[in-house]
């Protein structure tokens, strides 16, 4: 399947299947709301699994940065 990546005005990336009537309507709705096409992905995975993979990587980066901030906060509190 081929999926369309849509970047929302907030910066969020949505993954939509553009091969079905419902998917085409959703892409059209997002574009009317100011979203811009960001690319395509061809994959045999369903969209939920693609989102999980992307979210997993982002979550790991978030946790690493949060740990740095926590360490810095502890350091400042000890001064």
N, C-alpha and C positions, 0 to 999 in steps of 0.2 A: 504494500500500500504506500501511497505517497501522501505525506502530511504537509500542511502549510504552517509555517511559523508566523504568527501575527504578534507584532509589538504594540501593546496598548499604550495610550497616552501616559499612563502611570509608569511605564517602563516594563511592566509584566509581559512575559512572553507566553502566548497561548499556542497550543498545538491542536490543529483542527484537521479532520479528514475531509478533504475537498472533493472526494469522489461520490459522495451521496448528496441527495437533494437537501437533507437537513444540514449537512456540513456546509454546503454552498451558501445556504441562507444564513448560517451563523457567521461565516466569513464576511458576507455582505453586510450583516448587522454590525460587526466589529469595525469594518472599514467606514461605515456611516458614522460611527462614534469617534472617528479620528485615528483609528489604528492603522498601522502601516505593515505591509508584507516584509518579513525579515528573512525569508528563505524557505527551503523545502527540505524534508527528510524522507528518504525512502527506507522503510523498515517493515519487517513482518510482525513486529510487536504492536499490540494495541496501544492507543494513546495513553492510557493510565500507566502502563509500564514505562513508557518513554518519560512521562512526567516524574515518576518515582526516581528514575535514574538521574534526571537533571536535579531534582530536589535533594537527592542524597548527597551529591557533590556540593551543592550550595550549603546544605546543613553542616557538612564537615568543615567548610571554610568558616561558617558562622561560629561554630563551637570553638575553633582554634583562636579566632579573633577575640571571642568572649573570654576565653581563658587568659589571654594576654591582658585584657582590660581588668580582669579580676586580680591578677598578680600585681598590676600597677596600683590598683586601689588598695590592696593590702600593704604595699610598700609605702604609699602616701599616709595611710592611717597609722603606720608605725613611727612615722617621723615626729 
